[in-house]
């Protein structure tokens, strides 16, 4: 079975001392043969998601500042934790994660180096979570995930923006 997950983060007053970060994700079950492309995003915008966490607060410690990238990374972490606890990240399933943050996407897949310590901590937490889950399910959970960059306009048209 294939699933598509939209993951998005936001930050009001990005990087300032009074910034507020939040996140959202939506999970869709894909029909057999559906490919991840622009036409799929249009169709999914009209379809009811399997699960939708429309807005959750992203907690930031006093040593860190809330930023859009931080919110995107925590939103990804939250979505992956939900996929694991919901039993969707298992052998035989492919999880397509769509994000509009090129930086976070390229950092999590290892194409870009991560300089910010607070982002490194989130990514390490995700890798640890996937490693533990891999041992539990007997297969490499990371290989069950395909990441896709989508434009901000496509993300804004998806259900998580509503």
C-alpha positions in Angstrom: 0.0 0.0 0.0 1.2 3.5 -0.8 0.6 6.6 1.4 1.2 10.2 0.8 2.0 12.6 3.7 2.0 16.3 3.4 4.2 17.9 6.1 4.4 21.6 6.8 5.7 23.9 9.5 5.1 27.6 10.1 6.6 30.3 12.2 5.0 33.6 13.1 7.7 36.3 13.6 10.3 33.9 12.3 13.5 33.9 14.4 12.5 36.7 16.8 12.4 36.2 20.5 8.6 36.1 20.5 8.3 33.8 17.5 5.6 31.1 17.6 6.0 27.9 15.7 3.4 25.3 14.6 3.0 22.4 12.3 0.6 20.3 10.4 0.5 17.0 8.5 -2.1 15.1 6.5 -2.0 11.4 5.5 -3.7 10.0 2.4 -4.0 6.4 1.3 -3.1 6.2 -2.4 -5.1 4.1 -4.9 -3.3 1.4 -6.7 -1.3 2.9 -9.6 -1.5 6.5 -8.4 1.8 8.3 -9.1 3.1 11.2 -7.1 2.9 14.1 -9.5 1.1 17.5 -9.9 -2.1 15.9 -11.0 -2.2 13.7 -7.9 -1.9 16.8 -5.6 -4.9 18.4 -7.4 -7.0 15.2 -6.9 -5.9 14.8 -3.2 -7.0 18.4 -2.4 -10.6 17.2 -3.0 -10.2 13.9 -1.2 -10.7 13.3 2.6 -7.4 12.5 4.3 -7.0 9.3 6.3 -5.6 11.5 9.1 -5.1 15.2 9.4 -3.4 17.0 12.3 -4.4 20.5 11.3 -2.3 22.5 13.7 -0.1 21.6 16.6 2.2 23.9 18.6 5.9 23.3 18.2 7.6 23.7 21.5 11.0 25.5 21.5 13.4 25.4 24.4 14.8 28.6 25.9 18.2 28.0 24.3 16.6 27.9 20.8 14.7 30.3 18.6 11.6 29.3 16.7 12.1 29.4 12.9 10.3 28.1 9.9 13.0 25.4 9.4 12.7 24.3 13.0 8.9 24.0 12.6 9.3 22.1 9.4 11.7 19.6 11.0 9.5 19.1 14.1 6.5 18.6 11.9 8.4 15.9 10.0 9.4 14.3 13.3 5.8 14.3 14.5 4.4 12.9 11.2 7.0 10.0 11.2 6.2 9.2 14.8 2.5 9.1 13.9 3.2 6.8 10.9 5.1 4.4 13.2 2.5 4.4 16.0 -0.3 4.0 13.4 1.3 0.9 11.9 1.7 2.4 8.4 5.5 2.3 8.3 5.8 -1.4 7.6 7.2 -3.7 5.0 5.1 -3.6 1.9 4.1 0.0 2.3 5.7 3.0 0.7 5.4 6.4 2.4 5.7 9.4 0.1 6.5 12.5 2.2 5.9 15.8 0.5 7.4 19.0 1.9 7.9 22.5 0.6 11.1 23.1 2.6 14.0 22.3 0.3 16.4 22.9 3.1 14.9 20.5 5.6 14.2 17.8 2.9 17.8 18.0 1.6 19.2 17.9 5.2 17.2 14.9 6.3 18.2 12.9 3.2 21.9 13.9 3.7 22.3 16.1 0.5 23.0 19.2 2.6 25.1 19.4 5.8 23.2 20.6 8.9 25.0 23.3 10.8 22.4 24.3 13.3 22.6 22.2 16.5 18.9 22.3 17.2 18.1 20.9 13.7 20.8 18.2 14.1 19.1 17.1 17.3 15.7 16.8 15.6 17.2 14.8 12.7 19.1 12.5 15.1 15.9 11.9 16.9 14.2 10.9 13.6 17.1 8.6 12.6 17.0 7.0 16.1 13.2 6.5 15.9 13.6 4.9 12.4 16.5 2.7 13.6 14.5 1.4 16.5 11.4 0.8 14.3 13.6 -1.0 11.7 14.6 -3.5 14.4 11.0 -3.9 15.5 9.7 -4.6 11.9 12.7 -6.5 10.6 13.4 -4.1 7.7 15.1 -0.8 7.1 12.3 1.7 7.8 14.2 4.5 6.1 14.0 2.7 2.7 10.2 2.7 3.0 10.1 6.5 2.8 10.4 8.5 -0.4 10.8 12.3 0.0 9.3 14.7 -2.5 9.7 18.5 -2.7 6.6 20.4 -3.7 6.2 24.1 -4.3 4.7 26.3 -1.6 1.8 26.9 -3.9 1.0 23.2 -4.1 1.3 23.0 -0.3 -1.0 25.9 0.1 -3.6 24.2 -2.1 -3.4 21.0 -0.1 -5.7 20.1 2.8 -3.2 21.0 5.5 -3.5 24.7 4.6 -7.3 24.7 5.2 
